[in-house]
Amino acid sequence: MVKLVAAAALVWPMLLGAVVWHRATVGDTVWTTIAHVAASRICHQKPERSFSTAGVQWPVCGRCSGLYLGAAAGVLPALLLRHRLRRRRAVITTLVVAAVPTAATLVVEWLALAPVSSLARFATALPLGAAVLAALVSAVVERRR
């Protein structure tokens, strides 16, 4: 099950990247539309909060892109450290600390203190994506026992 979680964390952002590449080079097709609609179930896809490549909007916003790419980047460390991720308190602490940058951008946005760019949303979501993956791996490892 750990390998399945890791594989999903790698495949999903690759699929989203393939959608952008395919739409930019070939155009819209049935599979890219399906992937875009599937992504719309988990992301608002607002154009002003999303990246565009070659004139094609990404299927998810900047923050979601950061979460997914952060999770993908966290696969190897999570797999290598999966036996050290046993303590629930450590996992929760990691999640809370990793969520601070994303929470800070949310507060800035909600209070209209300053504009927050898609790049800032992306960058602050990277650690949270990796931490969520580590928490999932930890939960799977604990469930096995």
Helices and strands as residue ranges (DSSP letters): H 2-25, H 30-40, G 47-49, E 52-53, E 56-57, H 62-73, H 75-80, H 88-110, H 118-144
